[in-house]
Amino acid sequence: MSTRRRLSPDERRSQLLDVGARLFAAKPYPDVLMEDVAEEAGISRALLYRYFPNKSALFAAIYRQAADRLLADTQIDPAGSLLEQLSAGLDIHFDYFAANRNTVLAANRVLAGDPVIQAIITDELAELRRRVLEATGLDGRPAETVSAVLTSWLVFVRVLCVDWLANETFSRAELHDMSVGALRGALGAVTDADRLLGGPGGRPSRSDDAVRSGHRR
């Protein structure tokens, strides 16, 4: 008769995160109980609470892990077309959002006032902004202008994604097109967007004169 292998603390924590992630993806946040997680993991509630003191702590750990994985999957190669890489990065995020609809809605609606969850979202958006800005090769005032555009764009995409998941007001293809179009439009007001993003037949601009003060070239 086989015996169940005893898990190390790290293995147990990883197991609980995996179990929790599946349950939060499958059901709305209020419907997921810590008892469900313990039962699914085959452990006692007392042991579960040794790792995570409450449901919000478990959810935060799951969402942090998801954010870290998304960042790992969306690295930017400065030698490639920035527009193509941003487009691919959007698809990676949309894949996760579609597969984890309840999780994303919980983070952005049910837990909209939770400072820990919002800090995770803010940190991820800040890192995405930093990577894109670094890939443009800009510095000084031009970098500040584009940084402001990127910050606003990332928030815009986040709001669109939540509406898409909650209401299905538009298709995924339309979500993608609106996201890319919004970035090109916003950057086009202050720079040559094709040069900066690597538009048709182009490569990302590496010069710090790509941005001009409120005027398109």
ZAFIDREN-865602 format. One record per residue (C-alpha): residue number from 0; residue in one letter; chain; y, z, x. Coordinates in pm, 1 decimal. Layout:
NUM, A, A, Y, Z, X
...
% end
This chain:
0, M, A, 0.0, 0.0, 0.0
1, S, A, 333.9, -105.2, 152.3
2, T, A, 621.2, 137.0, 185.6
3, R, A, 986.2, 50.2, 145.5
4, R, A, 1169.2, 28.1, 477.7
5, R, A, 1440.5, 286.6, 524.9
6, L, A, 1778.4, 118.1, 570.5
7, S, A, 2028.9, 216.0, 834.4
8, P, A, 2376.2, 319.3, 709.4
9, D, A, 2518.3, -22.9, 798.9
10, E, A, 2231.9, -204.2, 629.2
11, R, A, 2263.4, 12.1, 319.8
12, R, A, 2636.9, -46.7, 298.0
13, S, A, 2582.7, -421.8, 332.4
14, Q, A, 2319.8, -409.0, 58.3
15, L, A, 2554.1, -221.9, -174.7
16, L, A, 2833.1, -471.6, -112.1
17, D, A, 2599.1, -760.7, -193.0
18, V, A, 2472.5, -593.5, -510.0
19, G, A, 2823.1, -499.1, -618.8
20, A, A, 2954.7, -848.6, -550.1
21, R, A, 2687.4, -1000.9, -774.7
22, L, A, 2757.1, -756.8, -1057.9
23, F, A, 3136.1, -790.8, -1042.0
24, A, A, 3099.6, -1170.5, -1041.1
25, A, A, 2866.1, -1160.7, -1340.9
26, K, A, 3059.4, -921.6, -1565.9
27, P, A, 3420.2, -819.5, -1634.7
28, Y, A, 3538.1, -526.1, -1424.7
29, P, A, 3527.6, -263.7, -1705.4
30, D, A, 3165.1, -353.2, -1783.3
31, V, A, 3036.5, -283.0, -1431.6
32, L, A, 2920.9, 76.9, -1393.8
33, M, A, 2838.8, 259.3, -1073.3
34, E, A, 2507.0, 347.6, -1237.0
35, D, A, 2432.8, -25.9, -1262.5
36, V, A, 2498.1, -72.5, -890.9
37, A, A, 2275.8, 221.6, -796.6
38, E, A, 1993.8, 102.8, -1020.6
39, E, A, 2014.3, -254.8, -892.5
40, A, A, 2009.5, -128.5, -532.2
41, G, A, 1718.5, 105.8, -603.9
42, I, A, 1899.7, 421.0, -494.9
43, S, A, 2036.8, 732.8, -657.6
44, R, A, 2394.1, 758.0, -779.6
45, A, A, 2444.2, 1044.3, -537.5
46, L, A, 2359.5, 816.9, -243.8
47, L, A, 2586.1, 542.1, -375.4
48, Y, A, 2877.3, 786.1, -395.0
49, R, A, 2821.4, 881.8, -33.1
50, Y, A, 2920.5, 526.8, 58.4
51, F, A, 3181.3, 459.3, -208.1
52, P, A, 3352.2, 748.8, -388.3
53, N, A, 3436.8, 542.8, -696.9
54, K, A, 3421.4, 195.1, -848.4
55, S, A, 3764.0, 90.8, -723.8
56, A, A, 3665.6, 176.0, -364.4
57, L, A, 3350.0, -35.0, -396.2
58, F, A, 3545.1, -324.1, -546.9
59, A, A, 3809.4, -304.1, -273.0
60, A, A, 3543.1, -322.6, -2.2
61, I, A, 3384.4, -623.0, -174.0
62, Y, A, 3718.6, -800.4, -210.4
63, R, A, 3814.6, -730.1, 150.9
64, Q, A, 3484.8, -876.4, 267.8
65, A, A, 3539.1, -1186.1, 53.0
66, A, A, 3892.4, -1232.0, 188.1
67, D, A, 3768.3, -1200.7, 547.1
68, R, A, 3497.4, -1459.6, 485.7
69, L, A, 3742.4, -1701.6, 326.1
70, L, A, 3974.0, -1665.6, 624.7
71, A, A, 3682.7, -1726.3, 861.1
72, D, A, 3591.0, -2042.5, 669.8
73, T, A, 3943.1, -2187.0, 671.9
74, Q, A, 4040.0, -2193.8, 1037.3
75, I, A, 4295.3, -2459.9, 1127.7
76, D, A, 4250.0, -2707.5, 1411.8
77, P, A, 4598.6, -2787.1, 1546.0
78, A, A, 4476.0, -3127.2, 1664.0
79, G, A, 4380.8, -3242.1, 1314.6
80, S, A, 4572.5, -3347.3, 1008.1
81, L, A, 4723.7, -3034.3, 858.4
82, L, A, 4730.6, -3185.6, 509.8
83, E, A, 4358.9, -3268.8, 518.3
84, Q, A, 4274.0, -2920.3, 642.3
85, L, A, 4489.5, -2753.7, 376.9
86, S, A, 4323.7, -2968.8, 111.6
87, A, A, 3979.1, -2867.0, 237.5
88, G, A, 4088.7, -2504.0, 253.4
89, L, A, 4200.1, -2515.4, -108.2
90, D, A, 3857.6, -2645.9, -207.5
91, I, A, 3684.7, -2361.5, -22.3
92, H, A, 3899.0, -2108.6, -207.3
93, F, A, 3850.3, -2283.8, -541.5
94, D, A, 3472.8, -2280.6, -486.9
95, Y, A, 3483.6, -1904.4, -440.6
96, F, A, 3715.8, -1852.3, -737.6
97, A, A, 3493.5, -2058.6, -967.1
98, A, A, 3178.3, -1875.4, -856.9
99, N, A, 3346.4, -1533.8, -879.9
100, R, A, 3576.4, -1575.7, -1177.5
101, N, A, 3543.8, -1217.1, -1302.2
102, T, A, 3605.1, -1077.1, -955.6
103, V, A, 3922.5, -1279.0, -901.0
104, L, A, 4057.3, -1198.4, -1246.7
105, A, A, 3986.5, -829.1, -1190.6
106, A, A, 4181.6, -830.3, -864.5
107, N, A, 4476.2, -1021.5, -1007.0
108, R, A, 4493.5, -877.3, -1358.6
109, V, A, 4289.9, -562.8, -1425.5
110, L, A, 4378.7, -417.4, -1085.0
111, A, A, 4721.1, -577.4, -1053.0
112, G, A, 4873.7, -232.9, -999.9
113, D, A, 4617.6, -112.6, -746.1
114, P, A, 4794.6, -88.0, -408.3
115, V, A, 4474.5, -127.6, -206.7
116, I, A, 4370.7, -449.3, -381.6
117, Q, A, 4720.8, -590.8, -368.1
118, A, A, 4741.6, -510.9, 3.9
119, I, A, 4424.1, -714.3, 59.2
120, I, A, 4574.1, -1010.4, -126.3
121, T, A, 4905.4, -976.7, 57.1
122, D, A, 4732.1, -958.5, 396.0
123, E, A, 4525.3, -1269.3, 324.4
124, L, A, 4826.4, -1471.8, 211.2
125, A, A, 5025.4, -1357.0, 515.1
126, E, A, 4747.8, -1465.6, 750.2
127, L, A, 4717.7, -1803.8, 579.3
128, R, A, 5094.5, -1851.3, 607.6
129, R, A, 5086.7, -1754.8, 976.3
130, R, A, 4808.8, -2002.3, 1055.0
131, V, A, 4974.6, -2293.5, 879.2
132, L, A, 5310.9, -2218.0, 1035.3
133, E, A, 5155.7, -2193.9, 1381.2
134, A, A, 4986.1, -2530.8, 1330.9
135, T, A, 5321.1, -2699.0, 1262.2
136, G, A, 5443.2, -2613.7, 1612.4
137, L, A, 5783.5, -2512.8, 1476.9
138, D, A, 5997.6, -2227.8, 1603.4
139, G, A, 6343.5, -2083.8, 1547.4
140, R, A, 6535.0, -2162.8, 1229.0
141, P, A, 6305.8, -2453.3, 1127.4
142, A, A, 6007.7, -2216.9, 1137.9
143, E, A, 6192.0, -1963.3, 921.9
144, T, A, 6264.4, -2228.7, 660.5
145, V, A, 5906.7, -2355.6, 647.2
146, S, A, 5775.0, -1997.7, 648.0
147, A, A, 5973.6, -1924.1, 332.8
148, V, A, 5837.0, -2240.1, 169.7
149, L, A, 5478.8, -2149.2, 262.3
150, T, A, 5513.1, -1793.7, 130.1
151, S, A, 5640.2, -1919.7, -203.6
152, W, A, 5376.2, -2193.0, -219.0
153, L, A, 5088.3, -1951.9, -159.5
154, V, A, 5208.4, -1728.4, -442.1
155, F, A, 5248.5, -2035.3, -664.2
156, V, A, 4889.2, -2143.5, -596.2
157, R, A, 4763.0, -1792.1, -663.2
158, V, A, 4935.2, -1783.9, -1004.6
159, L, A, 4800.0, -2129.9, -1091.0
160, C, A, 4447.0, -2026.0, -993.1
161, V, A, 4457.1, -1716.2, -1213.1
162, D, A, 4576.0, -1924.1, -1509.0
163, W, A, 4304.2, -2182.1, -1442.1
164, L, A, 4034.8, -1913.8, -1438.6
165, A, A, 4167.7, -1722.5, -1738.4
166, N, A, 4271.2, -2005.1, -1969.6
167, E, A, 4132.0, -2333.1, -1832.8
168, T, A, 4466.9, -2490.4, -1918.1
169, F, A, 4398.9, -2768.0, -1667.1
170, S, A, 4104.8, -2902.8, -1470.0
171, R, A, 4010.6, -2814.7, -1116.5
172, A, A, 4114.4, -3161.1, -1001.9
173, E, A, 4455.3, -3109.1, -1161.3
174, L, A, 4479.8, -2766.1, -998.4
175, H, A, 4414.8, -2923.6, -659.9
176, D, A, 4664.8, -3204.0, -715.7
177, M, A, 4934.5, -2964.5, -837.0
178, S, A, 4880.7, -2737.1, -537.9
179, V, A, 4904.9, -3017.4, -282.8
180, G, A, 5190.6, -3185.7, -467.6
181, A, A, 5390.6, -2862.6, -485.6
182, L, A, 5365.2, -2814.0, -109.8
183, R, A, 5464.6, -3170.5, -30.0
184, G, A, 5753.3, -3152.5, -277.2
185, A, A, 5887.2, -2821.6, -146.9
186, L, A, 5862.0, -2925.0, 216.8
187, G, A, 6007.3, -3266.7, 136.2
188, A, A, 6334.3, -3100.1, 35.4
189, V, A, 6387.0, -2966.9, 388.0
190, T, A, 6178.4, -3183.2, 621.7
191, D, A, 5982.6, -3501.2, 665.4
192, A, A, 5669.4, -3374.2, 491.0
193, D, A, 5450.8, -3664.2, 609.8
194, R, A, 5531.3, -3592.3, 972.0
195, L, A, 5483.7, -3217.3, 934.3
196, L, A, 5160.8, -3230.1, 735.2
197, G, A, 5012.2, -3540.1, 884.7
198, G, A, 5051.7, -3773.6, 589.1
199, P, A, 4897.1, -4118.8, 552.9
200, G, A, 4859.5, -4265.2, 899.4
201, G, A, 5034.0, -3969.3, 1056.8
202, R, A, 4960.8, -3655.2, 1253.2
203, P, A, 5126.2, -3314.2, 1221.3
204, S, A, 5470.5, -3306.5, 1377.6
205, R, A, 5488.3, -3084.4, 1685.3
206, S, A, 5865.2, -3096.7, 1728.9
207, D, A, 6098.4, -2818.7, 1626.7
208, D, A, 6351.5, -3067.3, 1491.1
209, A, A, 6124.0, -3161.4, 1198.9
210, V, A, 6320.2, -2935.1, 967.4
211, R, A, 6681.0, -3006.2, 883.5
212, S, A, 6922.6, -2789.2, 699.5
213, G, A, 6859.1, -2883.7, 336.6
214, H, A, 6858.7, -3260.9, 403.6
215, R, A, 6576.5, -3506.1, 414.2
216, R, A, 6570.5, -3759.9, 694.4
% end
